[in-house]
Amino acid sequence: MAAHSRHKDLKEKLPSVQLTDRILFIVVAAEISLQRGDPLPAWVAYMDLAQETRDPRFAQRALDISLSAQLTEKTPDSARMWLKISPHSAAAQQTMQLLLILQSNWDELIPLVQAQLTHTPATKHVETLLELQQQLTRSPDKVGAANTFATLLKTYKTHPQTQLALADCYLFAEQPKLAQQVLEKILQLDAYNADANLKLAGLELQNNQPNAAKKRLLKLLTQEGHRQQPNTSQQITQRAYQLLAYAEEKNQKLEAAIAWIDKIKSEELTVMARIHRARLLIMQGKIAESRKLFAQLQNQPNLTEQQQHALENTEITVLVENKAYTQASDRLKAQLTARPKNARLWYNLAMMQEKLAQYPDMETSLLHAVEYDPEMSQAYNALGYSLANRNERLPEARSLIQKAITLNPDDPYLLDSMGWVEYRLGKLPEAKVLLQRAFTTKPEAEIGAHLGEVLWQLGELNNARGVLRQAILLDQHNETLKETLQRLLKPGEILN
């Protein structure tokens, strides 16, 4: 955290503090305490000096000590002292504001920001609020951050930019309906607002309304209002092309989607557009052509290591989505040639080998994964679950899953695996308890299928049918669920 921007940010003059022998002695003693690895007395000394002299430099030093020495519980007190001494210091305000955001302390943040805006020229309110919205994304409480921003906006004149920022807050908080309401209000006032139309089209695509999104985007491309600023107009047009490609993909019009992608010339969007094109080629069964495109992307100059790995992961994901498991396995083996000690790559390869029923190879890959990352709970779990699912070496499977749970006790997927192996071992009551915990925490179709089967075997048929109905609603295409229903139901029987 950047604690401050030094005293040039202070609007008021620094107090005239005489450097007495006593103050010098306290400062030297505090610094010696720091050098000896005892930061708390130093922090107390500087806080006392700040209180006594009203000199913000002592409060800033106390803040620096609390941050560098990780005196977490002391940091807010340091920031409050600095702000109390220098209430008009932009740096003090920003530091206190960020600390409150990180703590999700909305009750204290709201009056602080309101006071800051009261002393800010009205022409700067939008800029100040937009900066605040960016900081709010750092809070762990996303919903609280969105609600706080909405509360603050009620005090100030409605402005399209701050309303768009509010929509972003709601999207960040995974509250798309509230975001949609805000965007629709913006368009009631300004039907030609390009940013609102683009965001709303994105939401329509998420809601599986490709035709509505397409209609909106085509209308946007014909509007002249956004073309008044050439640079902005070009960005809007390119983003519209990108969203139109997704709309056509959802309509299963892959050639039309590729045609929109090929219109994208924006340097910012080119890589993502070409990745999208490669994914569409795989969906068309043109795997060789897609892999060639991915290779071209990965050989582009100036790619960071992070971008390189992102491209590799995207290619594997797309191949898996289209059940091209052999090709995905080949790509992972090629990546392992360059990074043979990468545990994540070994784990991903094992998942492909499981899909291909190459169980001895899968086991070898998972053993490599835990060799290079002994803390990888997913690898222990994957091997244990695979053994349990095949009803093989059940004591060993249980031991592996228990190891995973030891590393990650609250993971519902691990509880599901343990429940399943207990079921295979004939311990139905124990399996029921574990699977109920897992399904309550993570209501997913596969976990529901496991719980439903255990309840069925316990003779709790009504409960079993209820759970299985929930699982169908969650994902009727889940393979484990379909296999479970096929085992439990007689031919032609309907789950009622």
Beta strands, then each sheet from edge to edge (+ up, - down):
end
